[in-house]
Amino acid sequence: MNTWIFQGNPKVFDIDTYIKNHKYIWWSLRQEHFLDKIELDDEVFLWRSDGNNRGTGGILAKARVISLPEERADDENAKNYWYTDAWKNPYLAIKLEVLQVRLEDGFISRLSLLEHPVLKELLILRLRQQTNYLLSKEHATELQDLWSANNHSTLLRSHSWEVVSEKIAIKDLDKSTFLHHGTGIPKEVRRFFSAADMKRGERREIVLEYEQRVYHARLEMDKHPSPRSRVLWKADFSEKIRNQFPNAYSHFADKGDQSLSEVTKLRFEKVGSSLNTYLVEFLSSIDSKVLIEDIESEEIELYEPRAEGTLVTYYGRRYERDPINRKRAIEFHGLSCKVCGFNFEEVYGERGKDFIEVHHVKPLSTLEREIVIDPERDLVPVCANCHRMIHRRKDDILTVDELRALLTHH
């Protein structure tokens, strides 16, 4: 069995939607010298090029070959995804069965591959204009392992909720959260709030902690025959939400259920073994462009040539630079420094929005080769000051807890 990378250009074709909406797809074979090498059941990784958005390219799906190459014309199934009339032209194509799609979680970015000790030599990273790439056995094995390792699965997704661990859940803020002092809890999410056993008409008091202030709320089951569950908070927390996102509040107040392009989120984190206390934090949707810009600005600072001609190197940087890992770490831990609590947006306003440095907690000795990264366990957000203090002495790198203890005692 062969392993391939097939590339598509989002400037001329809506690759993401095409792959997401269809289990069986056709992909062109432009490098015709591979015609006699394609075999049934070959493994194919589907690659989206950067297009007009630098840094967004990479592998977003895995598929398998289910037909040998054949000529196609007037591809009605794909015409709605083309931004040109190219769908009308005859072309040599291969039918694929889409096995896995990772438009966000588990997506393998081009930037992360450039840092991989083996996969940085992939031909697609050096010769970008082709459509079809046949991988060597070594590259195929490494890519298969990386794809498996990047399966950042969540425990549960239901409606506008995502339960990302036993202790953390994230809710997209919608009309109800801005206008009706609370939101519904899908049946599947009740377990996160220890509410699976609640009876019809029952209420339970809970506490929401935000920026060291307590807000009182409650879990509630209504009295319908098939009871619905909700979390409801008082006016003081509703006011906090409206003040935090005034534009979103105005949008829902004026336009009702019409969707909002920028999704804001409310992150719940259970406190210890408590069944009724949750740390909450607001998150804006953090797009790939923002993450890439932050990464590139860090590269300028950390890797620029110095006067004596040396380069600055930085512990763990290649693992922290993966945009998907960074995004997941922020979703797990929030945007405040885990040592001192500093939040860039609170201090710098719009310029600091969605920014935080990400620190890798594993010892240097474990980072000499590519490893599997768990964004919840291995990466934590820290401010620039605390990050530098953690790494200030290369023979004595501190843990987050150790630095927090120093801060507490001084």
N, C-alpha and C positions, 0 to 999 in steps of 0.2 A: 504494500500500500504506500502511495506517495502522500506527501504533505505539501500543500500549496498556500500561497497568499494571493488572493484576487483583490485588486484595487479598484475603487471607484472614486470619481471626483464630484463632490457635493455642489460644485459650481454649475454643473450641467445636469445633475440627476439627484433626486431626493433619496439618497441611500437609506437614511435612518428609517423613514416612514415605509419604504418599500420592504425592507427586511422585517420590520416590526409587524406589518400587516399581512405578510404572505409566508406560509410554511414552505411553499415550493416556488422557486425563483429561477430566472435565467441570467447567466453572467457571460459576457462576451469573452471569446478567446482571441486576443489580438496577436499574441506571440505564436504564430502558426507552426513554428518549429516544435511546439509541444504537442502537436496534434496526435502523434502516435504514442505519447507518454501518459495521456489522461486515461485513468482506469476507473471502473465502477467502484464505489465505496472509498475512493480517495478522500482524504481529509482536506478541507479548505477553510482557512481563516480569512474572513472578509475584512478588508482594510478600507477605511475612509481617509482620503487625503486631507490635508489642511484646508484646501480650497482657499477662501478669502480670509479664514480665521487662523492665523498662525498659532501653532501649538495644540490644535484640536484633533490632529490626525492620530490614527492608530487602529487597533484591532477591536471591532465591536461585535463580531459574531463568529460562530463556528458552524460549518455545514459539511455535507458529504455529497459526493458526485452520484447522481442517480440516472444519468444518461450520458452517452458518449457525444462528442461535439456534433452539432448539426446546424444547417443554415436556417435562419429565421428571418422573417420580414413582416412588417406591419404588426409589431408586437403590441396588440391592444391591451394586454394585461399590464404592461409597463408604461403605456403612453402618458398616463396621468402623473407620472413621477419625473418625466423629462422636462427640462426647462428649454429644450430645443426641439426640432423636428427629427432628431436622430433616430427616434423609434421607428420611423417609416423605412429606414435604410436596411437592406439585407445585411446580416452579420452572422458570423460563426459563433455559436453559443453552447453552453453546457447547462443542463438542468441540475439544480442543487436542492437538497432538502435542508432547510434551516433547522439546526439542532438547538442552539443557544444564542440568545441575543442579550448583549450587555451594553446598552446605550449609556449607562452611567456606572452602576456597581460592577466591578470586575473588568471594566474597559481597560485595555492595555494601551497606554498612550505612547506615541512616538518618542516623547521626551524620556520616558522611563526606559525604553529599549536602547536609547543612545547611551544610557548609563550601565546597561547590562554587560557583564564581562564577556559573554559569548555572543549574544544576540545583537550587540552593537555592530557586528560585521554583516548583518543581513543586507542583501543586495538592494532591497527596497529603500534602505536608508541612504544608500550611496547613488543609486540610479532610480529616480523617483517616477519617471514618465511611463513606465510599463504598466500593463494591466495584470499580467500573470507571472508569478514567480514560483519556481520549483525549489523547495528547501532541501538542503543537505540533511543527512540523517542526524547529525549533531544538532543542527539548528531546529529540526523538527522535534527532537526529544526535549530540548530546552524550552521551546515555545509551548509544547504540550504541558510541561510541568508548570510553567508560569501561568498558563491559562487556568489550570486546576487550582493553583495557589491563590489566584486573584478572585476566587469566588467569594466575594464579601457579601454573603447572604444575610438577609435580615430574618428575624424570627417570624414576622407577620406584616403584611400590608392589607389594610381594609379601608376602603373609601379614602378619606383624607388623613388617615392615621398610618403611622409606621412604627412598629415595635422593633427596636434595633437590638435590644438585649433585655435580660430579665429586669434591669434597673432603669432603662431609658426608653422613652417613647416620644415621638415627634408628631405634632398635629399641625397641618396646614391651616392657617387662620382664614376663615371664610365669613360669609355674611352673619351667621349666628354668633360667632365669637365677637364680632364688632358691634352688633345691634341687639343681641338678646341675652347678654350676661352669661354665656356658657356655650356648650356644644354637646352634640350627641356622642355617645360612646357605642360603637358597633359591638355586637354580641361577642365577636372574636377578641375584642380588646379589653373586655371586662376583667379578664384574669390579671392583666397588668395592674389594675387598680384594686386587686383583691376583692372584686365585686361579683365574682361568678356565682356566689351563693345568695345574692340579694333577692329578696322577695318583692312581689308586686306592692307598690306603695311605700317601700322602705326607703329611709334616708340615712346617710352616714356623713358625719362632719369630717372634713379634711383640711389641711393647712397647705397653702402655697407660699413658699419663701422666695422673694425676689429682691436682690440687692440688700440683703440682711433685714428686710421688712416682711412682716407676716400678713398674709391676706387669707381671710376665712372663706371657705367654699364648702360644697357638699356634693356627694354622689347621690343620685336619686333615680329610683325606678318608678315610672308612672303607673297608673292604675288600669291601663288597657289590658284586655285579655292576653295579648302578646306584648308584655311590657317592654318599653324602650328605656334605655339607660342614658343618663346625662351627667355631665359635671357642670355645676352652676356656681358662679362666684358673685360676690357682692359688687356694688357700684364702684367701690374704690379701685378694684382691679380692672373693671371695665374702663374706668377713666385712664388708668395706666396704659392699657392697650391702645386706646384712642390717641393718647398723647405720644406714644411711641411711634405710631404709624398714622399720622393725621391724613395723609393722602389716601391710604387704603380705606380709612373710615369714611372719608368723604365719597369715595368711589362707591362703596356698598350702600351708603345712605342715599345717594343720588340714582344709582343704576341697578340696585337690587341684586339679583343673582348673576348678573353678567360677570364673567370671569375676569380676573386681574392678571396682567402679564407678569408682574413681579410677585412671586409667592413669598409670603411671610410665614414664619413657623413659630410654634411654641413648643419648647423642649421641656419634658418632665423627667426628673431624675429622683428616684426613691432615695430617701435618706436612711442609710443603715438598714436595720431590720424593721423600721417603722412601717406601719400599714396606713398611716394617715398623713404623712408629711412628704412634700415633694418640692425639691428645688426647681424653679422654673427659670428659663432664659429665652429671650426672643432671638430668632435667627432670621435673617433675610436670605432669600435664595442666592446662593453663591455660584455664579456661572464660571465656566472654564476660562473665559477670557480674563476675569479678575485673578484667578489662581495663577494663570500663566504669567500675567504682568508682575505679580508679587514674586514668583519664582525667578523671573528674569532680572528683576531689580536686585534680588539677593545675590544672583550670580555676578552682577557688576561689582558689588561691594566685596564679595568673598573671593573672587577669582581674578580680579584685574591685576595686571603686572605691576610690580613695585619697582622702585628705582634701581635696586640691586639686581633686578632681572629674575627674581624668584616669584613663585605663585603661592598664594595663600590657599591652604587646603583646609577642609572642615570636616570634622568627624560626622559620619552618618549622612552627609548631605545628599548623596545620590538617592537614598531611600526616602528622605524627607521631601525631595523634589517631585515625587509622583503626584500629579494633581488629584487623582482619585483618592489616594491615601490621605492627602491633606484634607480633602473635602469630607471624607468619612470621619477623620479625627475631629474635625470641627463639629460635625453633627453629634458625635458621641460626647464631646467634652465642652462644647461652647467656645466662645470667643474671648473669654477672660483668662488671664494668666493663672495657672494652677498653683503658683507660688504666692504671689502678692495680690492677686485679684484685679490687676490693672486691666482696663478695657480701653482700646484705642479710640473707639467711636465716642465714648463718653468724654474723653479728654480732647480729641482733635475733631470731633464732628464728622462731617461727610467724608473728609480725607481719610479718616481712620476706620470707616465703615468696612466690616467684613475682614479686617486685617488682624492677624496674630501670627507669630512665629510658631513653628511646630518642632518640637524636640523629640529625638529618638531616645528612648530610655534604656536600650540594651547596651551592654558593655562593648567597647571598641573591638575586642577580640572576636565577637560574633559577627562583625560587619565586614570581614575580609572577603566574603563571597556573598552572592545573591541569596537572600533568605525570604521566607514567607512573612509578610507584615500583617499584623492584626492592628488596625488603626485604633481600636479601643484600648488594647493592652500595651502596645509598643510606642504609640505617639501621643504626646500631650501638648496642649497649647501653652506657651510661655511668652512673656513680654521680652523685648530685646535686652533689657538690663539683666533680668534673671537668667536668660539664655547664656549671656556672656559670663556671668558668675558661675554657672554650672560648669562651663568648659574652661574657665580661666587657667586652671592648672592641669596640664595634660596627663600628669601622673596621679591626679586626684580629682576625677570627674565626679561631681556630686549628684545624688539623686534629688528628685523634686522634694521629697520629705526632708532630706538633710538640709537643703537650702532654705526651706520653709522654717526649719528649726533655728537656723542662724538668724533669719529675719525676725523671728519671734523673740529671740533673746538679746537683740540689740536695738 
